[in-house]
């Protein structure tokens, strides 16, 4: 069963898939349909972990990154395969042992920055996986099942198992203990400046004219 899919950011006809059995396959096709595609196994010079491939990414240079849902005592759960290489390389320094990797994402503006979600916690690297550090301050003790970068607002969003969705600014070096907002109106979420104004009341009939509803 396929458990992870990644599309090459610069070539949409190149797709890499991972499976429950730890297999990784590259598929090259066309932009029309699945006819005429070629399939290439990327299980080059094993062994890779025997667990499920839960995180899969391709950076802008074509390097394939894979994260495995496996309880390795060594903490070897993240690997990469650079274009033209004949062997996968372990990139797990600093990652926890006996903690399965469940999600992996690359910052679209920085190939050196990756985030990896685990059965417990999120880790970040700024040097293409050479060193990982914990980056989960404020998260509940829960599995991190998925990670997504909201590029427009530069947020990392984490979906947990049973403990809701969380987000954190990527480019903020240090987060304050608390952010306090005085809302201008019902649409003011504190995300944009100036806050929305002159919009239809979200709970009013659609026929009502646009109004200002500052308090």
URURFEN-V872051 format. One record per residue. N is the residue number from 1. RES is the residue in one letter. PHI is phi in radians with two decimals (NA if undefined). PSI is psi as a letter, one per 30 degrees, with the letter a starting at -180 (NA if undefined). OMEGA is omega in radians with two decimals (NA if undefined). Layout:
# URURFEN-V872051
<<N/RES/PHI/PSI/OMEGA> <N/RES/PHI/PSI/OMEGA>>
This chain:
# URURFEN-V872051
<<1/X/NA/k/3.12> <2/X/-1.35/k/-3.10> <3/X/-2.09/f/-3.13> <4/X/-2.67/k/3.13> <5/X/-2.38/k/3.08> <6/X/-2.36/k/3.11> <7/X/-1.89/k/3.10> <8/X/-1.05/k/-3.06> <9/X/-1.15/f/-3.13> <10/X/-2.01/g/-3.14> <11/X/-2.63/j/-3.04> <12/X/-1.20/f/3.10> <13/X/-1.52/f/3.10> <14/X/-1.90/j/-3.10> <15/X/-2.23/k/3.07> <16/X/-2.08/k/-3.14> <17/X/-2.19/k/3.06> <18/X/-2.11/l/-3.02> <19/X/-2.23/l/3.12> <20/X/-1.11/f/-3.12> <21/X/-1.54/g/3.12> <22/X/1.43/g/3.12> <23/X/-1.50/k/3.11> <24/X/-2.27/k/-3.05> <25/X/-2.28/k/3.06> <26/X/-1.77/k/3.14> <27/X/-2.09/k/3.07> <28/X/-2.07/k/-3.09> <29/X/-2.42/b/3.11> <30/X/-2.38/a/-3.07> <31/X/-1.53/g/-3.02> <32/X/-1.79/e/-3.10> <33/X/-2.68/a/-3.08> <34/X/-1.61/g/3.13> <35/X/-1.31/k/3.06> <36/X/1.28/g/3.14> <37/X/-1.43/l/3.07> <38/X/-2.04/k/-3.09> <39/X/-2.12/k/-3.12> <40/X/-2.26/k/3.09> <41/X/-1.24/k/3.09> <42/X/-1.81/g/3.06> <43/X/-1.40/i/-3.06> <44/X/-1.52/k/3.13> <45/X/0.79/i/3.04> <46/X/-1.08/l/0.25> <47/X/-1.67/k/2.84> <48/X/-1.68/l/3.12> <49/X/-1.02/l/-3.10> <50/X/-1.48/f/-3.09> <51/X/-1.37/a/-3.13> <52/X/-1.30/k/3.03> <53/X/-1.37/j/-3.09> <54/X/-1.84/f/3.10> <55/X/-2.20/k/-3.11> <56/X/-2.57/k/-3.12> <57/X/-2.48/l/3.00> <58/X/-2.24/k/3.12> <59/X/-1.46/l/-3.03> <60/X/-1.14/f/3.11> <61/X/-1.53/f/3.11> <62/X/1.66/g/3.09> <63/X/-1.27/k/3.13> <64/X/-1.63/k/3.12> <65/X/-2.03/k/-3.12> <66/X/-2.35/k/3.08> <67/X/-2.11/k/-3.01> <68/X/-1.97/k/3.04> <69/X/-1.47/i/-3.09> <70/X/-2.48/k/-3.13> <71/X/-1.66/i/3.13> <72/X/-1.46/k/3.11> <73/X/-1.15/f/3.14> <74/X/-1.49/f/-3.08> <75/X/1.35/g/-3.12> <76/X/-1.46/j/-3.08> <77/X/-2.15/f/-3.14> <78/X/-2.05/k/-3.11> <79/X/-2.35/l/3.06> <80/X/-2.43/l/3.09> <81/X/-2.30/j/-3.13> <82/X/-1.40/l/3.14> <83/X/-0.97/k/3.11> <84/X/1.50/f/3.13> <85/X/-1.33/l/-3.13> <86/X/-1.93/g/3.13> <87/X/-2.60/k/3.03> <88/X/-1.27/k/-3.13> <89/X/-2.05/k/3.09> <90/X/-1.25/k/3.10> <91/X/-2.28/i/-2.98> <92/X/-2.22/g/-3.12> <93/X/-1.08/k/-3.14> <94/X/1.70/f/3.12> <95/X/-1.43/l/-3.04> <96/X/-1.31/k/3.06> <97/X/-1.47/l/3.09> <98/X/0.94/h/-3.11> <99/X/-2.47/j/-3.02> <100/X/-1.20/k/3.05> <101/X/-1.43/k/-3.04> <102/X/-2.10/f/-3.11> <103/X/-2.75/k/-3.13> <104/X/-2.59/k/3.12> <105/X/-2.57/k/3.12> <106/X/-1.93/k/3.04> <107/X/-1.12/j/-3.08> <108/X/-1.12/f/3.11> <109/X/-1.74/f/-3.04> <110/X/-2.68/j/-3.13> <111/X/-1.12/f/-3.13> <112/X/-1.44/f/-3.06> <113/X/-1.82/j/3.11> <114/X/-2.22/l/3.04> <115/X/-2.22/k/-3.12> <116/X/-2.30/k/3.11> <117/X/-1.73/k/-3.05> <118/X/-2.19/l/3.01> <119/X/-0.99/f/3.04> <120/X/-2.58/j/3.03> <121/X/1.76/l/3.05> <122/X/-2.18/k/3.11> <123/X/-2.14/l/-3.10> <124/X/-2.26/k/3.00> <125/X/-2.21/k/3.09> <126/X/-1.96/g/-3.08> <127/X/-2.33/h/3.08> <128/X/1.01/h/3.04> <129/X/1.46/g/3.11> <130/X/-1.15/e/3.11> <131/X/-2.52/k/3.10> <132/X/-2.00/k/3.07> <133/X/-2.30/l/-3.13> <134/X/-1.15/k/-3.07> <135/X/-2.54/h/-3.02> <136/X/-2.16/g/-3.14> <137/X/-0.96/k/3.11> <138/X/1.65/f/3.14> <139/X/-1.34/k/3.04> <140/X/-1.31/l/3.10> <141/X/-1.35/i/-3.08> <142/X/-2.71/l/3.08> <143/X/-1.10/k/3.05> <144/X/-1.71/j/-2.99> <145/X/-1.49/f/-3.11> <146/X/-2.71/k/3.11> <147/X/-2.31/k/3.12> <148/X/-2.46/k/3.05> <149/X/-1.65/k/3.00> <150/X/-1.54/j/-2.96> <151/X/-1.13/e/-3.07> <152/X/-1.05/e/-3.11> <153/X/-1.79/g/3.07> <154/X/0.97/h/3.13> <155/X/-2.09/k/2.93> <156/X/-1.73/k/3.13> <157/X/-1.94/k/-3.08> <158/X/-2.13/k/3.05> <159/X/-1.70/k/-3.10> <160/X/-1.83/l/3.12> <161/X/-1.53/j/3.08> <162/X/1.41/g/-3.11> <163/X/-2.21/g/2.99> <164/X/1.35/a/-3.12> <165/X/-1.94/k/-3.09> <166/X/-2.18/l/3.11> <167/X/-2.47/l/-3.14> <168/X/-2.63/k/3.09> <169/X/-1.09/k/-3.10> <170/X/-1.38/e/-2.98> <171/X/-1.64/g/3.10> <172/X/-1.47/k/-3.09> <173/X/-1.21/e/-3.11> <174/X/-2.38/k/-3.14> <175/X/-1.53/k/3.08> <176/X/-1.19/l/3.14> <177/X/-1.11/e/3.13> <178/X/-2.74/k/3.01> <179/X/-1.94/k/3.13> <180/X/-1.95/k/-3.12> <181/X/-2.22/k/2.95> <182/X/-1.85/j/-3.03> <183/X/-1.25/k/3.06> <184/X/-1.30/e/-3.08> <185/X/-2.83/a/-3.06> <186/X/-1.13/f/-3.09> <187/X/-1.61/f/-3.09> <188/X/-1.38/j/3.13> <189/X/-1.75/f/-3.10> <190/X/1.45/g/-3.07> <191/X/-1.55/e/-3.06> <192/X/-2.20/l/3.10> <193/X/-2.24/k/-0.05> <194/X/-1.28/l/3.13> <195/X/-1.23/l/-3.14> <196/X/-1.02/k/-3.13> <197/X/-2.61/l/3.13> <198/X/1.26/g/3.14> <199/X/-1.68/l/3.09> <200/X/-1.18/k/3.11> <201/X/-1.10/k/-3.04> <202/X/-1.11/f/-3.11> <203/X/-1.95/g/-3.13> <204/X/-1.73/l/3.10> <205/X/-1.01/k/-3.10> <206/X/-1.16/f/-3.12> <207/X/-1.42/f/-3.12> <208/X/-1.19/k/3.10> <209/X/-1.21/l/3.08> <210/X/-1.16/k/-3.09> <211/X/-2.36/l/2.95> <212/X/-1.62/k/-3.13> <213/X/-2.32/h/2.99> <214/X/-1.30/k/3.10> <215/X/-1.92/NA/NA>>
